[in-house]
Amino acid sequence: MPKLALVSMFAINTADIYMTIAPLIPTFQRTISKVLVLPAAVAVGVGAACNFFIFPRSTSQIMLDGMGDVLTSMQGFVESLRCHLETPEKLRELKEDITASHQRLEIANMFLMPDVSYRKWSPEDISCIQNALQQMFIMFGELVQYTIARAEAATRYQALTEVAQSMQKSDPSNDQYPTAYHQISRTLDHRARTRHPDTDALLTASFEALSKSVSPLIQEWQNACDAIRHAITGTSTKEPPSLRVISQSLTEAHEAKSAARGILDYHVHLFDAEGNLLPNDEPDRDPPLFGVMTGLLYQEHILNLSRSTIALIEEVTKTEEKAQKKRLWLPLGIQRIWRPTL
């Protein structure tokens, strides 16, 4: 269907000239509307023909397909985390794909209100779903950014370790690192003096506890994304489960699974009976709490994502219950004129 944004602006300008300015002109002949409207009518007709026969998709359909693409990209990113494909290059590539899908969705959203379509959901309904998806995208973006930051930090740590090993094996008289030798040496010395020997082992244990705890929640989140995508695009060939059932399962997984206890179990020797941090036997070294902090931050981001997904499911469910059959949706101004006949 033709996109009426520019047509609406043209009509407003024409009406303003015809009814306010033109009558004040002494030579007013009342033909200015014909001169202005006929070319616009031809353009609208050509646009309608193109939309029917060449580009037979309304803005509403483009929006719904775009939402499905965003959800698919999110699922791909989470699946890469489960498969431990956490290289910075791979994560940045996935982030760019997700951002591009969301940007295309935002562009289509600007032309949603003046859209003409025949479906169950109105442009206002689709806009509400888009707002809920926007909140989910924000929570997902925080998880993405934190994951990329962790992967880049791990890469820098590995590179620094390799440089340290190379420097230890090299001939002291060889000036292979003449410029950065002093800074690298200071960095390595600071890391050796402050990093606790148990930090890496406890970090690995924390990730194992986190993975074991949130795996059911992530699986329910994947199922929820599949159900939402089917509801908004209708692309699934099999009968999908009820959105209410999916929402209930995701809510139960969200409330039941907490990685905090499993993570803290690996660090219980660092605290006394009242939960206070015990004095460090090596004052120059930081206590090995990096695993606790990293695991709990990951858990918080995942819980925020599942919480926003539940809100999106509720919005889609409310919209489905409100709109039971298809109808013709026109821009709001035209609906007010033709409401008695629709």
Helices and strands as residue ranges (DSSP letters): H 5-16, I 17-21, G 22-24, H 32-53, H 59-82, H 88-109, E 117-119, H 123-169, H 181-194, H 199-233, H 243-256, H 260-265, G 268-270, H 290-322, E 327-329, H 332-338, G 339-341
